[in-house]
Amino acid sequence: MTAAKIAAASTSGVPGDNTNALRIADLVYDNTLAPLGGATINDSYSSLVTKIGSDSAAATRDSSNATALVDSLTNRRDSISGVSMDEEMTNLIKYQQSYQAAARALTTMDDVLELLITRTGRAGL
């Protein structure tokens, strides 16, 4: 973009007419702007930046609160319906001891049968 393409003059073809450029510059300091409610452009921009920052902080806070709530509810659900590691370990030990007892019973039966077969000798001869 070149400076020749900027419409700084209020009437075309008049060299040195910078009326529009001066009006634009005056907008920064004009306190009577109706669309901005009497505020300057700088004031309006500052207000906009402040509002965006405030809205961003509120959204971050709301997100953090929602995450904390979800974590709390997840922990509560897990405490009610979750698996107790102590209870599971107790069951594992109980099942292991039951398996060992059954294995000993089978070993004893095997020993009894072995003894019966070897001590009675050959039958029916």
C-alpha positions as a Markdown table, in Angstrom:
| # | Residue | x | y | z |
|---|---|---|---|---|
| 1 | Met | 0.0 | 0.0 | 0.0 |
| 2 | Thr | 1.4 | 3.4 | -0.9 |
| 3 | Ala | 0.7 | 6.7 | 0.7 |
| 4 | Ala | -0.9 | 7.9 | -2.6 |
| 5 | Lys | -3.7 | 5.5 | -2.1 |
| 6 | Ile | -4.7 | 6.8 | 1.4 |
| 7 | Ala | -7.7 | 9.2 | 1.2 |
| 8 | Ala | -6.3 | 11.8 | 3.5 |
| 9 | Ala | -8.0 | 14.7 | 1.7 |
| 10 | Ser | -11.7 | 15.6 | 2.0 |
| 11 | Thr | -11.8 | 16.6 | -1.6 |
| 12 | Ser | -9.8 | 14.9 | -4.3 |
| 13 | Gly | -7.2 | 16.6 | -6.4 |
| 14 | Val | -6.3 | 19.2 | -3.8 |
| 15 | Pro | -2.6 | 18.9 | -2.9 |
| 16 | Gly | -1.7 | 19.2 | 0.8 |
| 17 | Asp | -5.3 | 18.6 | 2.0 |
| 18 | Asn | -5.1 | 16.4 | 5.0 |
| 19 | Thr | -8.5 | 17.1 | 6.5 |
| 20 | Asn | -9.5 | 13.4 | 6.7 |
| 21 | Ala | -6.2 | 12.4 | 8.3 |
| 22 | Leu | -6.6 | 15.1 | 10.9 |
| 23 | Arg | -10.2 | 14.0 | 11.7 |
| 24 | Ile | -9.0 | 10.4 | 12.2 |
| 25 | Ala | -6.2 | 11.7 | 14.5 |
| 26 | Asp | -8.8 | 13.7 | 16.4 |
| 27 | Leu | -10.9 | 10.6 | 17.1 |
| 28 | Val | -8.3 | 9.5 | 19.6 |
| 29 | Tyr | -9.0 | 12.6 | 21.8 |
| 30 | Asp | -12.6 | 13.2 | 21.0 |
| 31 | Asn | -14.8 | 12.7 | 24.1 |
| 32 | Thr | -18.0 | 13.4 | 22.3 |
| 33 | Leu | -18.2 | 10.3 | 20.1 |
| 34 | Ala | -21.7 | 9.0 | 20.2 |
| 35 | Pro | -21.0 | 5.4 | 19.2 |
| 36 | Leu | -18.5 | 5.0 | 22.0 |
| 37 | Gly | -20.7 | 6.6 | 24.6 |
| 38 | Gly | -18.5 | 9.6 | 25.0 |
| 39 | Ala | -15.3 | 7.6 | 25.6 |
| 40 | Thr | -12.2 | 8.0 | 23.5 |
| 41 | Ile | -10.9 | 5.2 | 21.3 |
| 42 | Asn | -8.1 | 4.5 | 23.7 |
| 43 | Asp | -10.6 | 4.3 | 26.6 |
| 44 | Ser | -12.8 | 2.0 | 24.6 |
| 45 | Tyr | -9.9 | -0.2 | 23.6 |
| 46 | Ser | -8.7 | -0.4 | 27.2 |
| 47 | Ser | -12.2 | -1.3 | 28.3 |
| 48 | Leu | -12.3 | -4.0 | 25.7 |
| 49 | Val | -9.0 | -5.5 | 26.7 |
| 50 | Thr | -10.0 | -5.4 | 30.3 |
| 51 | Lys | -13.3 | -7.2 | 29.6 |
| 52 | Ile | -11.5 | -9.8 | 27.5 |
| 53 | Gly | -9.0 | -10.4 | 30.3 |
| 54 | Ser | -11.7 | -10.6 | 32.9 |
| 55 | Asp | -13.8 | -13.0 | 30.8 |
| 56 | Ser | -10.7 | -15.2 | 30.2 |
| 57 | Ala | -9.9 | -15.3 | 33.9 |
| 58 | Ala | -13.5 | -16.2 | 34.7 |
| 59 | Ala | -13.5 | -19.0 | 32.0 |
| 60 | Thr | -10.2 | -20.4 | 33.5 |
| 61 | Arg | -11.6 | -20.3 | 37.0 |
| 62 | Asp | -14.9 | -22.0 | 35.9 |
| 63 | Ser | -12.9 | -24.7 | 34.1 |
| 64 | Ser | -10.7 | -25.3 | 37.2 |
| 65 | Asn | -13.8 | -25.5 | 39.4 |
| 66 | Ala | -15.5 | -28.0 | 37.0 |
| 67 | Thr | -12.3 | -30.1 | 36.9 |
| 68 | Ala | -12.2 | -30.1 | 40.7 |
| 69 | Leu | -15.9 | -31.1 | 40.9 |
| 70 | Val | -15.4 | -34.0 | 38.4 |
| 71 | Asp | -12.3 | -35.2 | 40.3 |
| 72 | Ser | -14.3 | -35.1 | 43.6 |
| 73 | Leu | -17.2 | -37.0 | 42.2 |
| 74 | Thr | -14.9 | -39.6 | 40.6 |
| 75 | Asn | -13.2 | -40.1 | 43.9 |
| 76 | Arg | -16.5 | -40.5 | 45.7 |
| 77 | Arg | -17.8 | -43.0 | 43.1 |
| 78 | Asp | -14.5 | -45.0 | 43.4 |
| 79 | Ser | -14.7 | -45.0 | 47.2 |
| 80 | Ile | -18.2 | -46.5 | 47.1 |
| 81 | Ser | -17.9 | -49.0 | 44.2 |
| 82 | Gly | -14.2 | -49.3 | 43.8 |
| 83 | Val | -12.1 | -52.4 | 44.5 |
| 84 | Ser | -10.4 | -52.6 | 47.9 |
| 85 | Met | -6.8 | -53.8 | 47.5 |
| 86 | Asp | -6.8 | -55.1 | 51.1 |
| 87 | Glu | -9.9 | -57.2 | 50.5 |
| 88 | Glu | -8.6 | -58.5 | 47.2 |
| 89 | Met | -5.3 | -59.5 | 48.8 |
| 90 | Thr | -7.1 | -61.3 | 51.6 |
| 91 | Asn | -9.1 | -63.2 | 49.0 |
| 92 | Leu | -6.0 | -64.1 | 47.2 |
| 93 | Ile | -4.3 | -65.5 | 50.3 |
| 94 | Lys | -7.5 | -67.4 | 51.2 |
| 95 | Tyr | -7.7 | -69.0 | 47.7 |
| 96 | Gln | -4.0 | -69.8 | 47.8 |
| 97 | Gln | -4.3 | -71.6 | 51.1 |
| 98 | Ser | -7.4 | -73.5 | 49.9 |
| 99 | Tyr | -5.4 | -74.7 | 46.8 |
| 100 | Gln | -2.5 | -75.8 | 49.0 |
| 101 | Ala | -4.9 | -77.7 | 51.3 |
| 102 | Ala | -6.5 | -79.4 | 48.3 |
| 103 | Ala | -3.1 | -80.3 | 46.9 |
| 104 | Arg | -2.0 | -81.8 | 50.2 |
| 105 | Ala | -5.2 | -83.9 | 50.4 |
| 106 | Leu | -4.6 | -85.2 | 46.9 |
| 107 | Thr | -1.0 | -86.0 | 47.8 |
| 108 | Thr | -2.1 | -87.9 | 50.9 |
| 109 | Met | -4.6 | -89.9 | 48.8 |
| 110 | Asp | -1.9 | -90.7 | 46.3 |
| 111 | Asp | 0.4 | -91.8 | 49.2 |
| 112 | Val | -2.4 | -94.0 | 50.6 |
| 113 | Leu | -3.1 | -95.7 | 47.3 |
| 114 | Glu | 0.6 | -96.2 | 46.6 |
| 115 | Leu | 1.0 | -97.8 | 50.1 |
| 116 | Leu | -2.0 | -100.0 | 49.6 |
| 117 | Ile | -0.8 | -101.2 | 46.2 |
| 118 | Thr | 2.8 | -101.9 | 47.3 |
| 119 | Arg | 2.0 | -103.5 | 50.6 |
| 120 | Thr | -0.8 | -105.9 | 49.5 |
| 121 | Gly | 1.3 | -107.4 | 46.8 |
| 122 | Arg | 0.0 | -109.2 | 43.9 |
| 123 | Ala | -3.6 | -110.2 | 44.3 |
| 124 | Gly | -5.3 | -113.1 | 42.7 |
| 125 | Leu | -2.4 | -115.4 | 42.0 |
